[in-house]
Amino acid sequence: MVIQVIQVIQVIQVIQVIQVIQVIKNNNKEVT
């Protein structure tokens, strides 16, 4: 169970990082 929870947390972190990267790319597109 603990291992599953850790895996879920890692997946959530990866998704958050991807969202942040997409937002940064969108901001760069707007600036240029």
N, C-alpha and C positions, 0 to 999 in steps of 0.2 A: 504493500500500500504506500509506504513512504517513497519508494522508487517511482511509483506512478505519479505521486504528487509532484515530485522533483521534475519529472519529465513534462508535466503539464505547465509548471512554472517556467521551465526553459522555453517551451513553445510560445507561451504568452510573451515572454521577453523578446523573442525573435520577431514576433508579429509587431510588437511595439516599435522595435528598431526599424523594421521595414516601413511602418507608417511614418516615422520621423524622417526617414530618408526620402520618402515620396513627397512629404510636405516641403522639405528643403529643396528638392528638385523643382517643385511647383513654384516656390518663391523665387528661385533663380530664373526660371522662365519668365516670370512676371517682371523681374528687375530688368533683364535684358530684353 
